[in-house]
Amino acid sequence: MKSVAEVVQEVVKHGSQMQIDQIEAYASKVRELEVEVTEAKVENLQQAAETGLSVRAIIDNRLGFAYTTDLSAEGIKKVVQEALDISKVVPADQLFALPEPAPFADLELVDPDYDQVSVEEKINLAKQIERAALEYDSRVRKVRMAKFSERVYDVAIANSLGLAANYSGTGFSGFVMAIAGADGVSETGFGFDFGHRLAKLDPLGIGVEAAKRSVEMLGARKVSSQRADVIFDPTVATEFLGVIAPALTGDAVQKGKSLFHDKQGQRIASEVVTLVDDGRQLQGAAAAPVDDEGIPTKRTELITSGVLQGFLHNLYTAAKAGVQSTGNGWRSSFRGRPESSASNFYLLPGEKSPEAIISGVNRGLYVTSVMGMHTANPISGDFSVGASGLWIENGEITYPVRGVAIAGNIVDFLKSIVEVGNDLRFIGSTGSPTFRVAGISISG
């Protein structure tokens, strides 16, 4: 079977023979394994693989796009012709272009030993996660969705300007939901871990995290409505950053869908806030040496000490803004075009430990879970979400809290961050340390 690198070169060669002005080929091969266990028995085991190809053809400033899973010689000719046909009926745009080749680093994303581990051993990892959660505390009554997941991928991009880039990678994750019960009340908690090296996955830590989160919420109560400091643990903090990231893309700005569209160069956050996007950050799940246009990834500071520096761009939005691409042209899969979006997006950590941040709060809420973050308005920045967590009095955690809501505006929220912890953690491709926000409205 042809490699994805061979496939994209074949496309470019065929396109050049057809005298297409510019042609690009993107191909990916993805293999996935997911194991779910319940009561130490395999509940679900799925293995899937998909290989696909997409083509962008530019003729007379018109761009045609097509994709296929047929990588035969005939399939390649057909998809190139489809892209060519589509280009004839779309509006011309002088900003359509493909990138020149540029050197990029090898991030060594492949675990060299992953294929030495049997499926049975991977099933056992899921069982270890479940067992660790159940053995943590007798109040943990049940475990749902003890999972192990594996993703192995190969990506190749080539174009008629001489660009040729390909890389491979592996990703492994574990997840579990634990349910604790006492006095007729149940609480849930989750644990998660991800890495590019299987040996570094921590099944014990995943299970313990889920169990601890469920047990510590037993006996939760409400608090009265008030304004108080709120501390966000990294798993919740990443949900807030996940709302902010799309608003910092060139595409959102140019379509008028970003609350930051007219704020470049202005202070939009407190001095302790530095937001970074880095496709080379190996802690994140989106690490890659090049984006999906073949442009080398890099570290981009979007907000530096509270000041908005710029936005994330693919080649098209960069040309429209009169700047250089930041290496942020990403596709959902081979079926999609490269859009401007974040890679590994995170808040730069500070120096204080989470414990030190908590000890400095006289009265406040340490939030460990939110509900409804997806309802935040990306244009106005307004949000109101359900929250649960642990109440803090005089620098000490006192009792669990649920049934409250926290509300505000993203810009005000960013300006009110007063402390950032040293415990940077990624959940998928978004990362954050613990941080404290002063004076948030809490509805009891």
N, C-alpha and C positions, 0 to 999 in steps of 0.2 A: 504493500500500500504506500502511496506517495505521502511524504511528510508535508506538513502545512507550508513549510518554507519552499518546497518544490512546487506546490500548487500555485502560490502567489507569483512565483517567477514565470510559470507557464502562462498565467493570465496576462501579465505585463507584456510578455513576448507576443502573445496573440493580439493584444490591443495595439501594440506598436505596428504590427503588420497591417492592421486595419486603418492605420494613419489617424488614430484618435489623438487629439491634441495632448491630453494628459489622461492617464489611467492609473487607478490605484486598486490594489487587491488586499483584502483583509481576510485571514482565515484563522479559525480556532478549532481546537480539538479538546473537548472536556470530558473527563470520566469522573463519575461521582459514586460514592458508596454511603449509604445511611443505614445505621443499625439502631433500632429502638427496642429496649427490653422492659418487661414488666414482671416483677416477682422472679427475677433471675432467669426468665424465659424470653426467647426472641419473639417479640410481638410483630416486628416488621423489619425486613431486610430488603433494601432496594439497591440495585446497581444500574446505572444508566451511563450512556456514552452518546455524544453527539459531535459531529464534525460538520462545519459549514463554512461558506465562503460568501463574501459580499464584494461588489465591484462599484467603484465610482468612476464615471467617465465624464470628462469635460470637453465639450466641442463648442466653439464659438461662444464661450462664456456661459454655456448652459450645462448644468450638471444632472446626469442621470444616475440613478442608484438602483441596484437589483441584488438579490441574494439567492443562494441555492444550497442544497445539501448534496447535489450530484457533482462529484469532483472528477468525473470521467472527462476525457478530452471533449466529448460531445457536450457534456454538461457545462464545461467551461466556455465553450464557444457560444452556447445558448445564453448564458447569463451575461456575457459581454455584449451580445447583441441586444438583450433586453435593456441593459443600461444605456446603450447607444440610442435605442428607440425612444426611451423615456426622455433623454436629453433633448430630443427634437421638439418636445411639446411643453417644456417648462420655460418660464421666463429667464432671460439672460441676466446675469449678475457678474459684473467685472471683479467682484471680490472672491468669486470661487477660485480656489487654487489648491495645489498640493505642496507639501513641504520638500525642501532640499534635504539631502542626507546630512546627518550630523552624528558625531561619535557619542556613544552612550556606555554606561558602566554595566558590568555583569553583577547583579545583586545576589546571585547564588540562592535563588528562591526554591530550588529543588532539594528535598530531603534525599540524600544519596542512599538511605537505607529503607525508604518507605516500602519498597516492593519485596523486602525481606520479611515483612511482618504478615502473617497469614490472616485471613478473614476471621478465623476462630479467635485469634488473639485480639482482633479489633472488637469482636463481640464481647470478649472478656473485659475490655476497657469500659464499655457501657455498663456491664454488670458491676464493675468496681465503683463506678460513679453512683449507681443506685444503692449499693451496699454502704458506701461511705455516708450517704444521706440518712439511711435508716438507722445506722449504728451511732449517729451523733448524739441522739437524745431520745428517750423512750416516748416522748410526746410526738415525735415524728411518726405519724400513723401510716402514711402512704407516700408513694413516689409516683409521679406522672412524668412521662416523656424523658426517661433516661436515655440520652442519645449520644452516639458517636457519629461524626460525619467526616468524610474525606473528599477532597477535590484535587484532581491532577489535571493540569492544563498545559497546552502548547499554543502559542500565538505567533503569527507571522504577518508582517505588513511589507508590501513592496509597491513602488510606483515607477512611472516612466522617467522620472528625474534622477533615477539611480539609487533611490532609498531602498534599503533592504535591512529589515530588522526582525529578529525572532528571539523568543525566549520561552522558557518553561518554568513551571512552578508547582508547588504542592501547598495545600492548606488543610489543617486538621482542627476539629473543634469538638467540644463536649458540652452538653447542656442537660440540666435536670430541673424539674419542678418538684419541690417537697411540700407536703401538707402536714402541718402540725395541728393537734387538737387538745383542748382542755376545757372542762366545764361546759361542754356542748357547743363550743365555738371552734371553728377551724380557720387557720391562716396559711397562706402560701408564701413561698420564697423560691427564688431561682438561683442557680449557679451556672457559670459559663467560663470557658477558656478557649483560646485560639492560638495557633502557632503554625509556622511554616516547617517545623521539625516535630515529628511525631513523638520522639523521646521526651520532649519538653512539655507535652500535654500533662496536666496534673489532675488525674481522676479523683484523687482523694480531696484535693482542694475544691473541686467543683461540687462534690457532694456535700462537703462540710459547709460551704458558703450557702447553698440552698437551704440546708437544714437550719443553720443559724438564723438566716433571714426569716424563716417561718416561725421558729420558736420565739424569737425576740418580739414578735408582734402579738403574741398571746396576751389577752387582757387589755387590748387596745381600747382607748376611750377618746372622746372628743375634747376639744378645747374651745374656749370662747373666742369670738371674733376679735381680732386685734392686729396691730402692726408689730412685727417682730423680725429679728434676724433669722434667716433661713440658710442652712448649710445643705448643699447638694452633694450626695455621694457620687462617685464617678459614673455609675451606671445610669443615674438620673440626669447628671450633668450632660452626658453625651446625647440624651434625648433633646435637650434644649439646643445644643450645638447643631443637632441634625436639622432643626428648624432654621437656624441662622445660615448654614452653609449654602443652600440654594440661592439665598438672597445676595450672595457674594460672587455670583457667576456673571460673566459678561452677557450671557443670553437673557437672564432675568432683568438685568439693568437695561439692556437695549429694548426690551419689550415692555418696559415700565412696570415690571412685576417685582421690584425690589424696594424695600423701604430705605435702602442705602444709595439709591441711584444718583442722588445729587450731593453726596456727603464726602466725596474723596478729598483727602487732605484735612478733614475736620476731625475733632475729637468726638468719637461716638461711644467710647467706653472708658472705664477708669484706667489709671496708669498701670495697674497690675495685670491688665488684659493684653496678651499678645496671642493672636490667633494665626495659626500656621497651616498651610497645606503642603504636604511633602509626599510625593509618589515614591520616594526612596526610603521612607520610614518603615523599617522591617517589622515593627510592632503591629502595624495596621494590615488589614486583610487586602487592601488595594495596592500593595507594593508592586511596582513594575518598573523596568528600566526605561521604557518609552510609553507614551500614551497610545491610544488607538488610531492615531494618524502617523505614528512613527517618530514623533518629536520627543526628545529626551525629557524625562520627568526631572523635577527639581524642587527645591524648598522655596516656597513663596510666603512671605509674611504679608498677610492681608490687613491685619490690625497690629500695629506696633506701639506698645505702651499706651493703648487707647485710641491712637490716631489711625484712621482708615487710609491705607496705602494704595489700594487698587483692587482689582477683581481677577477672577480666574477665567482664562480664555483658551478656546481652541483656535485653530488657524483663522476661521471665518470671523468670529467675534473680535479677535485681535485686529484683523485688517479693518474691520468696521470702526474700531476705536482708535486706530492709528498707533497700536502698540505691538509688541511681540507676543506670540503665543506663550503661555506659561506651562505648556505641556499638559493641558487639562481637557483634551478632546477624548471623551470616553463614550463607549457604546454599551448599551444594555446587553447585547450579544451580537453575533455576526448579522443578525436581522435588522440592526439599527444603525443609523448614522452617528458619527461622533459628535456629541453635544458637549458644550462647556459645562463641566461639573467637577465637584471636588474629588480628590483621590483620598489620601489619608489626612483628614481634617482634625486639628486638635488645638486645645488650649495649652500654651506653654506652661509647664509646672513651676511652682514657686519653691520656697525653702522650708515652709512649716509642715510638720506632720499633721494628719487629720486630727489626732488627739490634742495637739496644741491649739488648733483652730477651735475645737469644741470647748476646750477649757477656758477660752477667752470670751465665751458667750454667756451673758447674764441670764437671758431668757430667749428661747428660740426653738426652732424645729429643725431636726436633722432628717432630711427627706430621703427615704430609701425607695420610694415608688411613686410614680405619677400615672394618671389615666387621662387620656384625651389630648396628649400633646400634639397630635396630628391636626387638631382643630384650630391651632394658632393661626392667626391671619398673617400671611407672608408679606403683605403689602403695608398694612397699618402697624403690624408688630404686636397687636393686642393678643393676650392669651388669658385663659382661665382654665385651670386643670384641677382635677381631683388629686389629692395627695395623701400619703400615709408615711409614717416614720417614727422618730423617737423624740420626745420632748426633753429640752435641756433647761435646767435651772441651776444657776450659780456655777456654770462650767461643768456640770455633770449630767449625764443621761439619766432621766428619772423614770419615765414610763412610755409605753408605745401609744401612738396616736393614729387614728384613722377617721375618715368621714369629714375631712376638711378640704377646702379649696384654696389655692393660691392664684392670685391674679395680678396682672400688670401689663407693661409694655416692654418689648424686647430691648429697645434703646435705653429706657430707664433702667431695666434689669442689668444691662451691660455696664452702665455708669455706676451702678450700686454695688458691683462686686468689689469687696474690700480686702479679701484675703484669698490666696490661691495655694493649695497644698502641693506636696512633693510626690504625690502618689499617682502619677499619670497612668491611666489604664485605657486600653482600646476595647470597645465593643464593636466588632466588625471593623469598619474603616473610620470610625469616629472615636476620638480619644479625649479624655479630660481627667484632671486630678479633682479632688475635693475642692469646692470653693464656697465662700460665705458671701451672701448678699444681704446688705443692710436694709432693714425696714420694709419688708414685703407685706402686703395685705393678706391676712389669713382669715378666711371665713369659716367659723365653726358651725 
